[in-house]
Amino acid sequence: METILERRGDGIALVRINRPEARNALNPAVREQLAAHFHDLAAGEEVRCAVIAGSDKVFAAGADIKAMAEASPSEMMRRPDVWVAIRAFPKPLIAAVNGWALGGGCELALHADIIVAGESARFGQPEIKVGIMPGAGGTQRLTRAIGKYKAMKILLTGEPVTAREAEALGFVTEVVPDAEVLDRALALAKSIAALPPVAARKIKEVVLHGADMPLEAALLLERQAFQLMFDTADQKEGMAAFIEKRAPQFRGR
């Protein structure tokens, strides 16, 4: 398998890309396997937070150019949109990025809700250098994350940015030593998985959907979701635990 799924307990799943000989390039098999993993993880209640990672040397060095160099437009159109399973993944998703995250690899990281990067990580959209453009959200997610003018420089030059630059631009959450990336991502996942999963999913839903709405409509969406939380057992448990000065026991109900 070119990807590996580990269900680690404590409500956490780890999905790893495993093509070291190709710098984890995202060929069709990898994309299809990722889609299958995230489809399965979305369905069950056991997993409350997922982490996506590559190796300790490279996250994903873009698409597999050899697999698309001679493709026709109609062939590209017939390829299934395997990104939809990740795009629609309803639970919190953390990207643990070591080394290169280029092209499709950068776009994959941008699907995450939190990005933890190593000091030596590099992010970029170099598609323009091979005569194409980003096609899995790079022009849209990056622009929404950092604004038009900073995004245009990355997209039009194809030049990568460092982890620290990405953090300053606003699309990397944390930068940690390379050896600590996966541990830090898993620690964040564990802390999120211990919290009420219904609330976590609603927060993600409202943030993502509200970003494309007028402010008044987004505020209404938020208010309605907030009110619905009072129909959950976890809300009753969380507030009772706070009042009684004890640790809450959230059960996802």
C-alpha positions in Angstrom: 0.0 0.0 0.0 1.2 3.5 -0.8 -0.7 4.9 2.1 -0.9 3.6 5.7 -3.9 4.0 8.1 -3.3 3.6 11.8 -6.2 3.7 14.3 -4.2 4.7 17.4 -6.9 4.7 20.1 -7.9 7.7 22.1 -10.1 8.7 19.2 -7.1 9.4 16.9 -6.3 8.1 13.4 -3.0 8.6 11.5 -2.9 8.5 7.7 0.6 8.4 6.2 1.7 8.7 2.6 4.2 5.9 1.9 6.1 6.4 -1.4 9.6 7.2 -0.3 11.1 6.3 -3.6 9.0 9.0 -5.3 9.2 11.6 -2.5 5.5 10.8 -1.7 4.3 12.1 -5.0 0.6 12.0 -5.3 -0.1 9.5 -8.1 -3.7 8.3 -8.8 -3.2 5.3 -6.5 -2.2 7.5 -3.5 -5.1 9.9 -4.1 -7.6 7.1 -4.4 -6.3 5.4 -1.2 -6.4 8.7 0.7 -10.0 9.2 -0.4 -11.0 5.7 0.8 -9.3 6.2 4.1 -11.1 9.5 4.8 -14.4 8.2 3.6 -14.1 5.4 6.1 -12.9 7.6 9.0 -15.8 10.0 8.4 -18.3 7.2 8.8 -17.5 5.9 12.2 -17.7 7.4 15.7 -14.5 5.8 17.0 -12.2 8.4 15.4 -12.7 11.9 16.6 -9.6 13.6 15.1 -7.3 12.6 12.2 -3.6 13.4 11.4 -2.3 13.3 7.8 1.5 13.0 7.4 4.2 11.9 5.0 7.7 10.8 6.2 10.2 12.5 8.4 11.9 13.7 5.2 9.1 14.8 2.9 5.3 15.4 3.2 4.4 15.2 -0.4 6.4 16.6 -3.4 3.4 17.3 -5.5 1.6 15.3 -8.2 3.3 12.5 -10.1 4.4 14.4 -13.3 5.2 11.2 -15.1 1.7 10.0 -14.6 0.2 13.1 -16.2 2.7 14.4 -18.7 1.0 13.0 -21.8 -2.6 13.3 -20.5 -5.3 15.0 -22.6 -7.9 17.4 -21.3 -10.6 14.8 -21.7 -8.6 12.2 -19.8 -8.0 14.7 -16.9 -11.8 15.5 -16.9 -12.6 11.7 -16.6 -10.4 11.3 -13.5 -12.6 11.2 -10.4 -12.4 14.0 -7.9 -10.8 12.0 -5.2 -10.2 15.2 -3.1 -13.9 15.4 -2.3 -13.6 12.9 0.6 -10.9 15.0 2.3 -12.7 18.2 1.5 -15.9 16.9 3.0 -14.2 15.2 6.0 -16.3 16.5 8.9 -13.9 15.9 11.8 -10.9 18.0 12.8 -7.9 17.2 10.6 -4.2 18.1 11.4 -1.4 18.0 8.9 2.0 17.1 10.2 4.5 18.5 7.6 8.2 17.6 7.4 10.3 18.6 4.4 8.7 19.4 1.1 5.0 20.1 0.6 4.8 21.2 -3.0 1.9 21.4 -5.5 -0.6 18.8 -4.6 1.3 18.2 -1.4 0.8 21.9 -0.4 -2.9 21.7 -1.4 -3.3 18.5 0.7 -1.9 20.3 3.7 -4.2 23.2 3.0 -7.2 20.8 3.4 -6.3 20.5 7.1 -7.7 22.6 9.9 -4.4 22.8 11.7 -0.9 22.6 10.1 2.1 21.7 12.3 5.4 22.1 10.4 9.0 21.2 11.0 11.7 23.9 10.9 13.0 22.5 7.6 9.5 22.3 5.9 9.0 24.1 2.6 5.6 24.9 1.0 5.0 25.9 -2.6 2.8 25.8 -5.7 5.4 25.3 -8.5 2.8 24.2 -11.1 3.5 27.2 -13.3 7.1 25.9 -13.8 5.8 22.9 -15.7 3.2 24.8 -17.7 0.1 24.3 -15.6 -1.6 25.8 -12.6 -2.9 24.5 -9.2 -6.0 22.3 -9.6 -6.8 21.0 -6.1 -7.6 24.2 -4.3 -4.2 26.0 -4.4 -5.5 29.2 -6.0 -8.5 29.3 -3.6 -7.5 28.0 -0.2 -4.2 29.8 -0.2 -5.7 33.1 -1.3 -8.4 32.8 1.4 -5.7 32.0 4.0 -3.2 34.7 3.3 -4.8 37.2 0.9 -4.4 37.9 -2.8 -1.1 39.7 -2.9 0.9 37.2 -0.9 -0.8 34.3 -2.6 -0.1 35.7 -6.1 3.6 35.8 -5.4 3.7 32.1 -4.4 1.4 31.1 -7.3 3.0 33.2 -10.1 6.7 32.6 -9.2 6.4 29.0 -8.2 9.0 29.7 -5.5 8.6 27.9 -2.1 8.4 29.5 1.3 10.0 28.3 4.5 7.9 27.0 7.5 8.6 30.2 9.4 7.6 32.3 6.4 4.4 30.3 6.1 3.7 30.7 9.8 4.1 34.5 9.4 1.9 34.5 6.4 -0.8 32.7 8.4 -1.2 29.3 6.8 1.0 27.3 9.2 -0.3 27.0 12.8 2.9 26.0 14.6 6.6 25.4 13.7 8.5 22.9 15.8 11.8 21.1 15.5 11.7 18.5 12.7 11.9 15.5 15.1 8.9 16.8 17.1 6.4 17.3 14.2 4.5 14.1 14.4 4.5 13.9 18.2 3.2 17.5 18.4 0.4 16.8 15.8 -0.6 13.7 17.6 -0.6 15.5 21.0 -2.9 18.2 19.5 -5.1 15.4 18.1 -5.3 13.7 21.4 -6.4 16.9 23.2 -9.0 17.6 20.6 -10.3 14.0 20.6 -10.8 14.3 24.4 -13.3 17.2 23.9 -16.9 16.9 22.8 -16.9 15.6 19.2 -20.3 17.1 18.3 -19.1 20.5 19.2 -15.8 20.0 17.4 -17.5 19.0 14.2 -19.9 21.9 14.4 -17.1 24.4 15.0 -15.4 23.1 11.8 -18.7 23.1 9.8 -19.5 26.7 10.9 -16.0 28.0 10.2 -15.8 26.5 6.7 -19.3 27.3 5.6 -19.4 30.7 7.2 -16.3 31.9 5.5 -18.2 32.0 2.2 -21.2 33.8 3.6 -22.1 37.4 4.2 -21.3 38.2 7.8 -25.0 38.5 9.0 -25.8 35.1 7.5 -22.6 33.5 9.0 -23.5 34.9 12.4 -27.0 33.4 12.1 -25.4 30.0 11.2 -23.2 30.3 14.2 -26.0 31.2 16.5 -28.2 28.3 15.4 -25.3 25.9 15.8 -24.6 27.3 19.3 -28.2 26.8 20.3 -28.2 23.2 19.1 -25.4 22.4 21.4 -27.8 22.6 24.3 -29.5 19.5 23.0 -26.4 17.4 23.6 -25.5 15.3 26.6 -21.9 16.6 26.4 -23.1 20.1 27.0 -25.0 19.0 30.2 -21.9 17.0 31.3 -19.4 19.8 30.5 -21.3 22.5 32.4 -22.1 20.2 35.3 -18.4 19.2 35.6 -17.4 22.9 35.6 -19.9 23.7 38.4 -18.9 20.7 40.4 -15.1 21.3 39.8 -14.4 17.9 38.3 -13.1 16.6 35.1 -15.8 16.1 32.5 -16.5 12.7 30.8 -17.5 13.5 27.2 -19.2 10.6 25.4 -20.0 12.1 22.0 -23.8 12.4 22.6 
